[in-house]
Amino acid sequence: QVQLTEFGGGLVQAGDSLSVSCAASGRASSHRAMGWFRQAPGKERLFVASISFTGANTYYSDSVKGRFTISRDNAKNTVSLQMNSLRPDDTAVYYCAARSHPFTSTSSSSSDYGYWGQGTQVTVSS
């Protein structure tokens, strides 16, 4: 089992920056690819970014590419998402997720992630 806890969400203005982080614990947590997804009210959960278990490879959705940066610290078992130039349409609950199996590649599909945090709200006002 893997436990994930997000923290760092909040209310910011358009153009501001915000960082959200995820603390992971449990079986092989530092050996799993990790991802961030987000879900706006009334909409489906969408892929935001992912990072390989080594941290060497990162992937982003087109909507956040160039504005968001995902990183991880395996010594601390944390994954972070630095969000710059935030826009009102970035408003959502942000979820941290861990791949179901360790030592597998990153993925943009939520079905490949078997472990999820409880989510943290990010609100961007115009």
N, C-alpha and C positions, 0 to 999 in steps of 0.2 A: 504494500500500500504506500501511497505517496500523499502527503498532506501539503496543500498549498494555501498560503495566506497572502492576500494582496493588501497593500497600504499605500497611502500617498495621494489618493484622489482629492478632489475639491472643486471649488468654484473659482474660475479665472475669467479674465476678459479676452476678447479676440486679440490675437497677436502675442499673447503671453506664452510663457513656457511652464511646463509642469512635468514632474517625474513621478511615475508610479512604479512600485517594486513588488516583488513576490518572493516570499520566503518559502523554501521547499524543505521538506523533511521526509524521511522514510527510505524505502528500499531503492537503492541505485538512483536516487534523485539527481545526483550530479552527473550521471551517465545518460540522461534522457534529453533529447531535443525538447525545447520549450517553445511555447507560442503565446502570443497575446491575441485575443479576440475582443470584439466589442459588440454590444447590442443596444440599439436605440429603441425608445418606446414604440411598440407596435411593429417592430421590424425584426428580421432574422438576425442571428448572430453571425458576424462577419469576421473574416481573417484580417489581422492588422500586421503582424510581424512574427517571425520565427527565427530561432537560433539553434545551431547544431550543438551537440553535447560538448564539443571541444570549444565552442565559441568562434570557430574559424569561419563559419558560413552563416550569413544572415539573409533574410528575405523579407520583402515588404509588399504590401498591397500598393497599387498605383496611387491610391488616394492619400497615402501618407509618405510615400517615397520622397526623400529629400527633406522631410520635416521631422520625422521620428527616427530614433535610434534605439535598437535593442542591444542589450549587453548582458553578460552574466559573470558572476564571480563564483566559481565552483568551490573555492576554499570556504566561502561563506554560505554556499547554497542559495544564492539569490539571483534573480533575473530582474532587470530593470528596463523600463521603457521611457526614454527621454522624449518629450513631446514639445516641439517648438512651433512657433507661428500657428498657434491653435486657432481653429475656426469654429463657429457655432455648430457646424455639421459634424464636428468631432465629439459632440455631446453624446455620451452613452455610458453604460456600465461596462467597465473594462475587466476582462477575465484573463487570468493566467491559466495556462494549461500545460500538462506534461504528456509526452507521448506514452502510449500504452506500454510499449516495450523499450527497454534500454538499448543503446547502441544502434538505434535506427535513425534514419535521416529526418530532416525537417519536413514539414508538410503544411499546406495551407487548408487542409480539410479538417474540419472539426471532428469528424468521425475517427480520425487517427489518434486523437488525444483522449486518453482514458481517465485522466485526473484533472479536476478543475477546482479553482478557488471559488470563493463565495462572491467575488466581484467587488469592484470599487467604483463609485460614481465619479465621473468627470463631467463637469458642466461648464460650457464656454458661453459667456454672454456676449451679445453684440454691442 
